């Protein structure tokens, strides 16, 4: 973890100069802003503002490139560990939104057991690998009729590394969002009958 933080530790103080709420300007000789989507970032110095944006963007990119997929709260966790300072949630949201618009990151919807949509995020460099793994899971689910999380992990993440159980679950949840899987119990998904009926040739 120390090696990962080395290129960010000297810049952590820069982050503290950024706010997403317009500060009182009476005591400031200069105030600059940068609008990213629906969020505006404020700072007393334009150079610091853009450096802060780049620091968080690079830390976010590093976190996502190091993992096949991550939910938002874990991206923030890894970013904070890298830069060594807590950041405003809205500040991070502005950077993540910018990366989504630029195509650096892709958002993948997942359907939870409570029929809620949760999103995971994938770096553009990992999209192809994610697609390959997802396709393999879909084919196997269709063939077997049902799959559990452990089987998906054995296929997609045989090293059983950190976070791979959750990633395997999220792949099945994404298939559920697309209507290609149905939750059977806490750890098992089945191939939906409606999909089978739709693709079965008529006689």
Secondary structure, DSSP 8 states (H G I E B T S, - for coil): -HHHHTTTGGGHHHHTT-BSS----TT-S--EEEEETTEEEEES-HHHHHHHHHHHHHHHHHHHHTSS-EEHHHHHHHHHHHHTS---HHHHHHHHHHHHHHTSEEEEEEE-TTS-EEEEEEEGGGHHHHHHHHHHHHHHHHHHSEEEHHHHHHHH-TT--TTHHHHHHHHHHHHHHTTS-EEEETTEEE--HHHHHHHS---
